[in-house]
Amino acid sequence: MFFLNASTVVAGTLLLAVSPMAETLQFTPKASTTLVRTLDLKTSMTVETATIMFMDQEVEAGSGLVNSGTRQVRIVDELGKVEDGLVLDFVRTYEGILEESTSEGAGEGVEVRGADGEASDLEGQKVKFTWDAEEDDYVAEYVGEEDHGEDEWLGELTASLDMVNWLPDDEVEVGGKWEISLDELAPVLWYGGRLYPIQPDSDGGGREGMVAITVPNFGDTHVLSGSDGQIRLTLERVEEEGGGRIAFVTFELAGTVDQNLADAATAINEAKGDAQVFDAADQSIDMTGSGELRWNLETGQLVSLTLDVEQEIEENAEWSTSAHGMDLDISFNSSKNQSYQIELGYEQGESDK
């Protein structure tokens, strides 16, 4: 015989009241809807040391340079067909892309170039992304009546911007934790892919009697791979907000990325019309950071993401060139600090154009 007394009822009630509920964070796109995405990025870089060595001479190549930049992006995705949670096709309109940068403190003879308030060639363009099951990737093509840019750069664009790889594989309770590779930071740092297509150099080289040496910019490669670190995420809480249930996920990141960028840096040079081939191009990045991701549990879409990242970067490169009948072996070494403050915003709605 079993007896149920008052203390048993209270204990059972308390147990039910505090028992956490498992949540499912997953991307559930809907066909024939429109998603508006925005990026607000600020970055600051300080070059501690940068030198070039050739002909037994060490030449300053930007030590003391301080660069600050901003990037603002607004793109609109019109989703087409969706099957089993996979968007089979969509048209993306690049409504606004603006990048500005300022530099100061570079050594004498060092010229720094950047996109200073110039709009990207992609601005105003419409690009259709279609899923290719055989390639397991999207294929991009220009659509619309506007004058289009170069087709070859479409492969440099990132199709998926929904942060799906940041979600847990299984249900998670409030307080639950999971980890992803630090490599997954790349789609945030270079949001949307290469939005400013690389343009060929047109300066015609250096002055007569001078040797023109281009300092490599490893940031142009948009590569972040082979890290030994993780992004550690925690489901902090779930709240009602704007008529929906929003999951608040905090995260911290830490680790080191050691990568060989010789092939990637050489490809960038080829795109610029420069035949310079790197024999070595090594980059080591120590990074830390934190942020918050908000996910709408009812619509199955990202609401926002904020991120602060600090990086300590060491770079080394070696290459050979010929000038004025001489064969020159050149090496480049730099040490710099870089920070990012990033805000991503998402909403479902119509374009304002």
N, C-alpha and C positions, 0 to 999 in steps of 0.2 A: 504494500500500500504506500502511495506517495502522498505527502502533505505539502501544500503550498502556503507559506506564511508571508507576512508583510515584507520581511527582509529579503526574501527570494524575489518578490515582485520588484522591489526597488533596485536590487542588484541587476536584474534582467533588463529593467528600463534604462539604467545608466549604461549598460553594455551596448545596447542598441543605439543610444544617443551619440556615443563617441566613436562608434565603429566607422572607419573611413570608407569612402566609396571610391572604387577604382574608376579612373577616367581614361577615355580613349582619345588620343591626340592623333588625328589623321587628316589627310588632305582629301576633301570630297568636292571636287569641282562640279559645276552644273553647266550643262550645254546652253548655248545662246545667252550667256551672261557677259557682263562687262566688268573688268577689274582695273582699277586705277592704282598705279604704284608710284611712289615718290621716294627720292633719295636726297638726303642733305648730308654732305660729307665735308669735314674739315680736317686738314692734315698739316703737320708742321715737321720739318726736317732740319737737323743741325749736323753739318759735316764737321766732325772733330779733326780728322786728318784725311788728306787725299793727295797722293803723289804718283807721278809717273817716272819710271826709270828707263833711260835709253842712252846709249853711248857713254855709259858710266856717269851719267848725270841724273840727279834727282830733281825733278821739277814739280813745284806746287801745282795741284790740279783741282783746287776748290776748297782747301782747308779754311775753316771759318765761315763757310757759306751757310746762310740761314734762309730756308725756303718755306713759305706759307701758301697754302692753296685751299680752294673750295671747289666743290662740284655739286651741282643741283640737276636732278633728272626727274622728269615726269613722263611716264609712258602709260599707254592705255591698251589693254588686251581685250579683244573681242573673241570670246571662246566659241568654237564651232561644235564639232562632235566630241562627245565624251563616252568612253566605254570602260567599265570596270575601274573607275577612278583615274583613268588615263585620258588626258586631253589629246585627241587625235589631230586636231588642227586649230589654229587660232591666228588672228591678224593683230600684229602689234604696231601701234602708232607711236613714234618717238616725238612726243609733243614738245618737249623741251630738254635740251642738254646744254649746260653752260659750265665752263671751267675757267677759273681765274687763278693766277699764281703771281707771287712777288718774291724776289730774291734780293739779298743784300749780303755784303761782307765777303764776297768771293775775292780771291787773290788777284793780283794784277795779271792781265792777259787771259783770264778765264771768262768765257762767255756762256751765260746760262740762257737757255731758250725754253719757253713753255707756252701753252695755250692761254693767252692773256685776254680772257673775255670773248674769245671767238667761239661761235656756235659750231657744233659738230656737223659734218656732212650728212649725218643721219637725221638731223632735226627736220621734222615735217614729213619724214618718209614713213611708208607703210611696208612692213615685212611680214609675209605669211610663213608660219612654221608648220610643217606637216610631219607627222610621226612616220618614220621609216622602220618597220619591224625588223627587216633584215639587218640594218645597220644599228638597230637598237638606239636610235638617236633621231633628232629632228633635222629636217632639211629646210633651209631658208631660201626665200626668193622674194624679190621686190614685187609689189603690186601697186596699183594706182596709176595715175597719169603724170605724176611729178617726174622731173628729171632725176634719174637714179644715180647712185654712186657706183663704185666698183663692186662687181659681184664677188670677187675673190675675198673680200673682207667679211662677207656674210657668215663664213665659217668661224669667224672669231667672236661671234655674238653668242651669248648664253641664253638659251631658250627658257629653261625652267628657273623661275625666280621665287618659288613658293617655300623654300627652306624645308623641303620634305625630309632631307637627310638629317635634319636636326631633331626630328621627332623620335620618341621611343618606339622600339619595335613591338612592345607589349603594352597592355594596360598599366597605368601607374597611379598610385594613390598620392594624396597630398603629402609632401615630405619625401616622396620617392625620388631616386637619383638614377641617372644614366650617363654614359660617356660616348663621345664621338671623336674622330680623329681631328687633330688640329688643322689638317689639310682642308677641312670643310669651311675654314675661314675665308678661303680664296673667293668664293662667289659673293661674299660681302665686301671684301676689300676692292674687288674689281667688278662691281655690281653691273650686270647686264653684258659683261664681256668688254671687248675693245670698242668702246663707243666713239673714240676718236681714231679713225683709220690712220695707219702710219703713212706719212707723206715722204716722197723721195727728197733727199737733200738737194738744194739748188744753189748753194753758196759758191760752187766752183772751186772749192779748196782754199788754201791759204795764200798769203801774199807771195810774190816772186822771191825765190831764195829761201823761203820758209818751209818747214815741214808741218803739215796739218795733221794733228792727232786728235781723234774724236774720243773723248772719255766715255766708256761704256755706261749705259744707264740700265742696270739690271731690272729696275722696276718696270721697264717696258715689256719684259717677257711675260708678265702676268702668271708666273709659276709659283706654286707653293706645294711641294710634295716631299714625301719621305721624312715627315716630322716624327719625333719621338714623344710628342706631347699630346694632350687631350683637352677637349672642351668638356667640362663637367657641368651637367645641367640638373636642376632641382625644381620639381613642381612645388612652388611655395604655397599657392592658394588658388581657389576658384571663387570668382565673384560675379554677381549679376551686374552687367554694365551695358547700357544702351539697348536694353531689351534682350540681351543674350548672355550666355554663360561664358565667361572669359577665364582661361587658364593663364596664370602668371608664372612664367618660368624664368628663374634667375640662372646665370651661368658664370663660371670663371674659367679662364684658360691660362695655360702655362706650358712652356716647352721650347725646344730648339729645333730649327729646321736647317739641315745641312744639305745643300743641293748643288749639283753640277749644271751650270747654265750655258755651257759652251755652245751646244747645238742651238738652243733657243736664242741666245744673243747673236749668233751668226746669222740665223734666219731673219732677225730684226734688221741687221745690217744689209742683208740682201734686199729686203723690202725697201730700204732707203736708197738702194743703188750703190751701196758700199761693198766692195769685194773683200773687206777685212774678215778673216776667219780666225776665230779664237782657238788657240791651242789648249787653253784652260780658262775657266771662268767659274769660280767657286764663291758661293754665298752662304754665310752662316747667320741665322737670325735667332736671337733669344727674345722671346716675347711673353708678356703677361697682359691680362685684360679681364674685363668683366662687363656684364650687361644684362638686359632683360628682354625676353621674348613674350609676346602676348598672342594667344591663340584662341579663336572663337570656336568653342566646342560644338556649337549648333550648326554653323555654316561650314565648318571644317576648313577654315582659311586663316592665314596669318593676319593679325591686326596691326602689329608694329614690332620693331626690333630696335633697340638702342645698344650701342657698343662703344667702349673705350679701350684702345689698345696702345701699349707701349712696346717699342722694338729697339733692340741694340743690334746693329748690322755690321758685319765684317765682310769685305769683298776683295777678291784677288783675281786678276786676269793676266794672261800672257798671250801675246800675238806677235807676228812678224809683218813687216811692210818694207817696201822699197821706195826710195826717194833720192833724186839727184845721183843716180848710179850707185847708191849705197843700200845694203841690206841691213835693216834695223830690227833688233830684238827688243820688244817693249814689254814692260810689266806695269801693272796698275794696282795700287792698294788703297783701300779707304776704310774708315771707321766712322759710323754716323748713328744718330739716334732719330727715330721717327715715331710720331704719335698720330692716331686716328680717332676722331669722334664721328660716329655714324648714326644716323636716324633713318630707318626705313618705315614708310607708312603705306597702308593698304586700305582700300575701301571698295565696296561694290557699288557701281553707279555708272553714269554716263559721262562721256567726254565733255569738257566745257567748250569744245570748239564746234 
